[in-house]
Amino acid sequence: MHSRYRRMLADLPWHGTAVRLCVETRRFFCDAPDCERRIFAERLDRTTAVYARRTNRLGSALDILALALGGEAGARVARDLAMRTSPDTLLRRVRVLPDPKTEPVRILGVDDWAWKKRHTYGTILTDLERGRVVDLLPDRAADTFAAWLEAHPGVEVIARDRSGTYAEGARRGAPAAVQVADRWHLVRNLTDAVERALVGKSALLRQAADALVPAPPQEPVAPSSAPPTRAERAKAQRRAARLRRYEEVVRLRRSGMSKREIARRVGLSRGTVTSWLAAGSFPERKERAPVGSILDSYHAYIELRFHEGCRNAAELHREVRAQGFTGSRRPVRDFVRRLRQGFPTPPAPRLRRPSVRTCAWWLVLHDDELTAEQRRYVDALTGLSPDFSLVRFLAQEFRRMLQESDVNVLGAWVEAASKSPLRRFAAGVHADVAAVRAAIELPWSNGPTEGHVNRLKTVKRQMYGRVGFDLLRARLLHAA
C-alpha cells in the first residue's frame, strides 16, 4: 500500500437531510516491472464511479428525475427532496445515458412529428406489438428510414400514413415487409375528397338548408322604400372590391400565370387564390345566422294587444315586464314601430348552412351516426344532385369496407369511384392498393403511433425550448 486519501460522495438523503459520505480510499504500488502505472487507487464500483462525486444510487435517482421531468422541473423536485443539483447537470446526465436494450421489432409503426410545423420534421418508430417507442430519426427522409430498416432486420409489417416518403423507404429498406396504410388517414383522405367535390356548390348547400324551413305564410307587406343604411353601403363597397380582386385573379390565371405569382401580385395568400379558382364562380361571403332577441317569446302577445288597439309602446313594455320580460323599452318600441309600418313579425331564422367541411363529414357518416336534423339536411342535399347521392354512397361503402374487413369489393369500388367526383382519391387508392388492401385485411393500425407522437409533443414542450434531438430521443426511449 502506498497511501490513503479521502473522497467526499453525495448520497441519498436520510429523513429529509442531505448526506455526504467521507470515504477513505487506498493507493497501491504496482510491483510489476513492465507496468507503466506505478501507483493506482482501488475502485469502488458498487458504490461510485471513477472521479464521481455522487454515489451510484444518488446518480440513479437523479437520472430518473431527469428522464421524467427534464432539467428545470427535475432540479426543482430534486431540491425539494434534499438532492440539490442544477438543470444543466441533469441534462448532461441524460445525454451520456446509453440506449436501452430493445428486442427485435416485428410490427413497426412509423409517423412524422414536427420540430417546427410546416418547416422541420422528424420520424418516430414504434413497436406496435409491445406498444412502445423504439427509436427517433432526425428527419423524415426515405434514405434515413431505409437505412434504419437495413440496420434492424426482422420487420415483417410496417404501418404508415399515406406518405410516399415512408412507402419508398420501406420498399428500399425492407422489401419483404407488408405495408399497411393507416385506416384513420384513409378516412381523412376520403373526407378531403368529398370536401373537394362540394367546393363551388355553395348555392346547393344553401338551397338544401332552405328546404328544411317551412315557407312563411304569404301576407301583403308594404314595400320598403327606405334608403340603404351606412353599414349596407359599406358592405356593398367591400363586396365590389372583393369581386374586382376575384376577376383579376381569374384573368391572371387565364393568362398562364402561376398561383404563387398571382398571390404575390394581387396581395392574397396562395390558399385564397387556390380556393377562389377552385370555386368556379365568385365566392360570396357566408351570411351570419340571425341572432334572436329576448323579446321573441313576447312577439305574439304584443301583436295581439296591438291589433286590440293598444299602440303605446310604454304601456306594452309595462305589460310584458309583468310577464317576466327583463329588457329595456327600446326593443318593444322598435317592434311596435315595425307593426305600425305594416311589417309582419320577422320570420323564423333559417337553418344555418353548415360549412363545406361539415357537409363532407356528414356525407361520410352513416345514418345512425347523424342526428335527426343532420339526416334531414343530408337527404335534402342528396336529393338536389345525383352527384351528391353517388358521392355519399361511395363514401359510406368505403367506410363499410374498412369496418367489416370486406376486401372483395375493393376493386369494384375503385372502378366505380374513378368515374365519380372522387376520381382523385380513387387514383390514390389504386396507386397504393397493396397497402390499402392490407389495411382492410390486417388488424394493425398506426393509432398507437399517433398517441406516442402526442406524448412526444408533451415532453418537447416540457423542456422549455432547451430540448435537442439527443435529449428528446433519450427521454422517449428510456420512458418506453
C-alpha positions in Angstrom: 0.0 0.0 0.0 1.3 3.4 -0.9 -1.1 5.8 0.9 -4.7 6.8 1.6 -6.8 9.8 0.5 -10.4 10.9 1.2 -13.3 11.2 -1.2 -16.5 13.2 -0.4 -19.5 11.5 -2.0 -23.0 12.9 -2.1 -25.5 10.2 -1.2 -29.3 9.8 -0.9 -30.9 11.9 1.8 -31.7 10.5 5.2 -35.0 11.6 6.7 -35.0 14.7 4.6 -31.4 15.6 5.4 -28.7 15.8 2.8 -26.0 13.2 3.3 -22.3 13.2 2.3 -20.1 10.2 2.7 -16.4 10.6 3.7 -14.7 7.6 2.1 -11.1 6.8 2.8 -9.6 5.2 -0.3 -6.3 3.3 -0.5 -3.5 3.8 -3.1 -1.2 0.9 -4.0 2.2 0.4 -5.5 2.4 -1.8 -8.7 5.3 -4.2 -8.4 5.2 -5.4 -12.0 8.4 -4.1 -13.6 6.9 -3.6 -17.1 3.8 -1.7 -15.9 3.7 2.0 -16.8 1.3 2.8 -13.9 3.4 2.7 -10.7 0.7 3.9 -8.3 -3.1 3.2 -8.6 -6.1 3.6 -6.4 -8.7 1.0 -5.5 -12.0 1.0 -7.3 -15.4 1.3 -5.5 -17.5 0.0 -8.4 -20.5 -1.0 -6.3 -20.6 2.5 -4.6 -19.5 5.1 -7.1 -17.8 5.6 -10.5 -14.2 6.8 -11.2 -13.8 10.5 -10.3 -17.5 10.7 -9.4 -18.7 12.9 -6.6 -22.0 11.1 -6.1 -22.9 7.6 -5.2 -24.3 5.3 -7.8 -27.7 5.2 -6.2 -28.0 9.0 -6.0 -27.0 9.2 -9.6 -29.7 6.7 -10.5 -32.3 8.8 -8.6 -31.2 11.9 -10.5 -31.4 10.0 -13.8 -35.0 9.1 -13.0 -35.9 12.7 -12.3 -34.1 14.0 -15.4 -35.9 11.5 -17.7 -39.3 12.1 -16.1 -39.2 15.9 -15.7 -36.3 17.3 -17.6 -33.8 19.9 -16.4 -35.7 22.8 -14.8 -38.6 20.8 -13.3 -36.2 18.0 -12.3 -33.9 20.3 -10.5 -36.8 21.9 -8.5 -38.1 18.5 -7.4 -34.6 17.3 -6.5 -34.1 20.4 -4.4 -37.3 19.7 -2.5 -36.1 16.1 -1.9 -32.8 17.3 -0.5 -30.8 16.2 -3.6 -29.6 19.6 -4.7 -28.4 19.7 -8.3 -28.6 22.0 -11.3 -30.7 21.7 -14.5 -27.5 21.6 -16.6 -26.3 18.6 -14.6 -29.5 16.7 -15.1 -29.4 17.3 -18.9 -25.8 16.3 -19.0 -26.6 13.0 -17.3 -29.4 12.3 -19.8 -27.0 12.9 -22.7 -24.5 10.3 -21.6 -27.0 7.6 -20.8 -26.6 4.5 -23.0 -29.5 3.5 -25.2 -31.7 0.9 -23.6 -31.6 -2.6 -25.0 -34.6 -3.4 -27.3 -35.9 -6.6 -28.7 -36.2 -7.1 -32.4 -39.3 -5.4 -33.9 -41.7 -7.4 -36.0 -44.6 -5.0 -36.3 -43.4 -1.4 -36.9 -45.4 1.8 -36.8 -43.9 4.9 -38.4 -45.1 8.5 -38.4 -43.7 12.0 -38.6 -43.6 14.7 -35.9 -42.9 18.4 -36.1 -39.9 20.2 -34.7 -41.4 23.3 -36.3 -44.7 22.9 -38.0 -44.6 23.1 -41.8 -40.8 23.6 -41.6 -38.8 20.8 -39.9 -40.0 17.2 -39.1 -38.6 14.1 -37.6 -39.7 10.4 -37.6 -40.9 8.3 -34.7 -40.8 4.5 -34.8 -42.9 2.3 -32.5 -43.2 -1.4 -31.8 -47.0 -1.9 -32.2 -46.9 -5.4 -30.6 -45.4 -4.1 -27.3 -46.8 -0.5 -27.6 -43.6 1.4 -27.1 -41.2 3.7 -28.9 -38.2 2.0 -30.4 -36.3 5.0 -32.0 -36.5 8.6 -33.2 -35.0 9.7 -36.5 -33.9 13.3 -37.0 -35.8 13.8 -40.3 -38.4 12.1 -42.4 -36.3 11.3 -45.5 -36.7 8.0 -47.3 -33.0 7.4 -47.1 -32.9 7.7 -43.3 -35.8 5.4 -42.8 -34.4 2.8 -45.3 -31.0 2.9 -43.5 -32.7 2.2 -40.1 -34.7 -0.8 -41.6 -31.5 -2.2 -43.0 -29.7 -1.9 -39.7 -32.7 -3.6 -37.9 -33.7 -6.6 -39.9 -36.8 -8.7 -39.0 -39.5 -6.2 -39.6 -42.5 -8.0 -41.1 -45.3 -5.4 -41.1 -44.9 -1.6 -41.5 -48.0 0.5 -40.6 -47.7 4.0 -42.0 -49.7 7.0 -43.2 -50.3 7.8 -46.9 -46.9 9.5 -47.3 -45.0 8.3 -50.3 -41.7 9.1 -48.5 -42.2 6.3 -45.9 -43.6 4.0 -48.6 -40.4 4.4 -50.6 -38.2 4.0 -47.6 -40.0 0.8 -46.6 -39.6 -0.6 -50.2 -35.9 0.0 -50.1 -35.1 -0.9 -46.5 -37.5 -3.9 -46.0 -38.8 -5.0 -49.4 -40.3 -8.2 -47.9 -42.3 -6.4 -45.3 -46.1 -5.8 -45.7 -47.0 -2.2 -45.8 -50.3 -1.2 -44.1 -52.0 2.1 -44.8 -53.4 3.7 -41.7 -57.2 3.5 -41.7 -57.7 6.9 -40.0 -55.7 8.6 -42.7 -57.7 6.7 -45.3 -61.0 8.1 -43.9 -59.4 11.5 -43.6 -58.3 11.5 -47.3 -61.8 10.3 -48.2 -63.3 13.2 -46.3 -61.0 15.6 -48.1 -62.0 14.2 -51.4 -65.7 14.6 -50.6 -65.0 18.2 -49.5 -63.3 18.9 -52.9 -66.4 17.6 -54.6 -68.5 20.1 -52.6 -66.3 23.1 -53.4 -68.2 25.6 -55.6 -71.6 24.2 -54.7 -72.5 26.8 -52.0 -75.8 27.6 -53.7 -76.9 23.9 -53.5 -75.8 23.8 -49.8 -77.9 26.9 -49.1 -80.8 25.5 -51.1 -80.8 22.3 -49.0 -80.8 24.4 -45.8 -83.7 26.5 -47.0 -85.7 23.4 -48.0 -85.8 22.3 -44.3 -87.6 25.6 -43.2 -91.3 25.8 -44.0 -92.2 28.8 -46.1 -93.8 31.6 -44.1 -97.4 32.5 -44.9 -97.8 35.0 -47.7 -99.1 38.3 -46.4 -99.3 41.6 -48.1 -96.3 43.6 -47.0 -95.8 47.2 -47.6 -92.7 47.7 -49.8 -89.8 49.3 -48.0 -88.6 52.5 -49.7 -86.1 53.3 -47.0 -82.6 54.1 -48.4 -79.7 51.7 -47.6 -78.0 52.4 -44.3 -74.4 53.4 -44.0 -73.5 49.8 -42.9 -75.3 48.4 -46.0 -73.4 50.8 -48.3 -70.1 49.9 -46.7 -70.9 46.2 -47.2 -71.7 46.7 -50.9 -68.4 48.6 -51.4 -66.5 45.8 -49.7 -68.2 43.2 -51.9 -67.4 45.2 -55.1 -63.7 45.5 -54.1 -63.6 41.7 -53.4 -65.3 41.0 -56.8 -62.7 43.1 -58.6 -59.9 41.1 -57.0 -61.6 37.9 -57.9 -61.9 38.9 -61.5 -58.3 40.0 -61.5 -57.2 36.5 -60.2 -59.2 34.7 -62.8 -57.8 37.0 -65.6 -54.2 36.4 -64.5 -54.8 32.6 -64.3 -56.2 32.5 -67.8 -53.1 34.3 -69.0 -51.0 31.4 -67.7 -49.6 32.9 -64.5 -48.8 30.6 -61.6 -50.8 30.7 -58.4 -47.8 31.8 -56.4 -47.2 34.8 -58.7 -50.9 35.7 -58.7 -50.9 35.7 -54.9 -47.8 37.9 -54.8 -49.2 40.4 -57.4 -52.8 40.6 -56.0 -51.8 40.6 -52.4 -53.6 37.4 -51.3 -52.4 34.2 -49.8 -51.8 31.3 -52.1 -54.5 29.3 -50.3 -57.1 32.0 -51.0 -56.1 32.1 -54.7 -56.4 28.3 -54.9 -59.9 28.3 -53.2 -61.1 31.1 -55.5 -60.0 29.3 -58.6 -61.5 26.0 -57.5 -64.9 27.6 -56.7 -65.7 28.2 -60.4 -67.6 31.4 -59.6 -67.4 34.4 -57.3 -67.5 33.0 -53.7 -70.0 35.1 -51.8 -69.2 35.5 -48.1 -71.4 33.4 -45.9 -74.1 35.3 -44.2 -74.2 35.4 -40.5 -77.1 33.5 -38.9 -79.7 35.9 -37.5 -79.4 36.4 -33.8 -82.5 36.0 -31.7 -83.9 38.7 -29.3 -85.0 38.3 -25.7 -88.3 39.8 -27.0 -89.0 36.9 -29.4 -91.2 34.9 -26.9 -93.4 38.0 -26.4 -94.0 38.9 -30.1 -97.3 37.0 -30.2 -98.7 38.9 -27.1 -97.6 42.3 -28.4 -99.1 41.6 -31.8 -102.4 40.6 -30.2 -102.5 43.7 -27.9 -101.5 45.9 -30.9 -104.5 44.6 -33.0 -106.7 45.1 -30.0 -105.9 48.8 -30.1 -103.1 49.2 -27.6 -100.4 51.1 -29.7 -98.5 52.7 -26.8 -95.0 51.1 -26.5 -94.5 52.2 -22.9 -97.8 50.5 -21.9 -96.9 47.4 -23.8 -93.4 47.4 -22.1 -95.0 47.5 -18.7 -97.3 44.6 -19.6 -94.5 42.3 -20.8 -92.4 43.3 -17.8 -95.2 42.0 -15.6 -94.9 38.7 -17.6 -91.2 38.3 -16.9 -89.5 40.4 -19.7 -86.2 41.8 -18.4 -85.2 44.0 -21.3 -85.5 47.7 -21.8 -88.2 49.7 -23.5 -86.2 50.1 -26.8 -86.8 46.6 -28.4 -90.5 46.9 -27.6 -90.6 50.4 -29.2 -88.8 49.1 -32.3 -91.1 46.2 -32.7 -94.2 48.4 -32.3 -92.8 50.7 -35.0 -92.5 47.8 -37.3 -96.1 46.9 -36.7 -97.2 50.5 -37.4 -95.3 50.5 -40.7 -97.1 47.3 -41.8 -94.1 44.9 -41.5 -95.1 41.4 -40.1 -93.3 39.6 -37.4 -89.7 38.7 -38.6 -89.7 35.2 -40.0 -88.0 32.4 -38.0 -84.3 32.3 -38.7 -83.3 30.0 -41.4 -81.3 26.9 -40.7 -77.7 27.9 -40.7 -75.9 26.4 -43.7 -73.1 24.2 -42.4 -69.6 24.6 -43.7 -68.3 22.6 -46.7 -66.1 20.6 -44.3 -69.0 19.8 -42.0 -71.2 18.7 -45.0 -68.4 16.5 -46.2 -68.2 14.8 -42.9 -71.9 14.3 -42.7 -71.9 12.6 -46.1 -69.2 10.2 -44.9 -71.0 9.2 -41.7 -73.7 6.5 -41.7 -77.3 7.4 -40.9 -77.1 6.0 -37.3 -74.2 8.4 -36.6 -76.1 11.5 -37.5 -78.7 13.4 -35.6 -82.3 13.7 -37.0 -81.7 17.2 -38.2 -78.4 16.3 -39.9 -80.1 13.3 -41.6 -82.8 15.6 -42.9 -80.2 18.0 -44.3 -78.2 15.2 -45.9 -81.3 13.8 -47.5 -82.3 17.2 -48.9 -78.8 17.7 -50.2 -78.5 14.4 -52.0 -82.0 14.9 -53.5 -80.8 18.1 -55.2 -78.0 16.4 -57.3 -77.3 12.8 -58.4 -73.6 13.5 -57.9 -74.1 14.1 -54.2 -76.1 10.9 -53.9 -73.3 9.0 -55.7 -70.6 10.6 -53.5 -72.4 9.7 -50.3 -72.9 6.1 -51.4 -69.3 5.6 -52.4 -68.0 7.3 -49.1 -70.2 5.1 -46.9 -69.3 2.0 -48.9 -65.6 2.7 -48.4 -66.1 3.1 -44.6 -68.1 -0.1 -44.6 -65.2 -2.0 -46.3 -62.8 -0.8 -43.6 -65.1 -1.6 -40.7 -66.2 -5.0 -41.9 -62.8 -6.0 -43.5 -64.6 -6.7 -46.8 -61.7 -6.6 -49.3 -63.5 -8.4 -52.1 -65.3 -5.3 -53.3 -62.3 -3.0 -53.3 -61.6 -3.4 -57.0 -65.2 -2.7 -58.0 -65.2 0.3 -55.6 -62.1 1.8 -57.2 -63.6 1.3 -60.7 -66.9 3.0 -59.7 -65.1 5.8 -57.8 -62.8 6.6 -60.8 -65.9 7.7 -62.8 -67.3 9.9 -60.0 -66.2 13.2 -58.3 -64.0 11.1 -56.1 -61.7 10.1 -59.0 -58.6 11.7 -57.5 -59.0 9.7 -54.3 -59.7 6.5 -56.3 -56.5 7.1 -58.2 -54.5 7.4 -55.0 -56.1 4.2 -53.6 -55.2 2.4 -56.9 -51.6 3.5 -56.7 -51.3 2.3 -53.1 -53.7 -0.6 -53.5 -51.5 -3.2 -51.7 -51.2 -1.1 -48.6 -55.0 -0.3 -48.6 -55.8 -4.0 -49.1 -53.6 -4.8 -46.1 -55.3 -2.1 -44.0 -58.7 -3.8 -44.7 -57.5 -7.3 -44.0 -55.0 -6.9 -41.1 -55.7 -5.6 -37.6 -52.7 -3.3 -37.4 -53.1 0.4 -37.4 -51.0 3.5 -36.8 -53.2 4.8 -34.0 -50.8 3.8 -31.2 -48.0 5.7 -33.0 -50.2 8.8 -33.1 -50.6 8.5 -29.4 -46.8 8.4 -28.9 -46.5 11.5 -31.1 -48.8 13.3 -28.7 -46.7 12.3 -25.8 -43.6 13.4 -27.6 -45.1 16.8 -28.1 -45.8 17.0 -24.4 -42.2 16.1 -23.5 -40.9 18.6 -26.0 -42.9 21.5 -24.6 -41.9 20.4 -21.1 -38.3 21.1 -21.9 -38.9 24.9 -22.2 -37.1 25.2 -25.6 -33.9 23.5 -24.4 -34.7 20.2 -25.9 -32.3 18.9 -28.6 -32.7 15.7 -30.6 -30.4 13.7 -28.3 -32.3 14.8 -25.2 -35.7 14.1 -26.7 -34.7 10.7 -28.0 -33.2 9.7 -24.7 -36.3 10.7 -22.7 -38.6 8.9 -25.1 -36.6 5.7 -25.4 -35.9 5.3 -21.6 -39.6 6.1 -20.8 -40.5 3.2 -23.2 
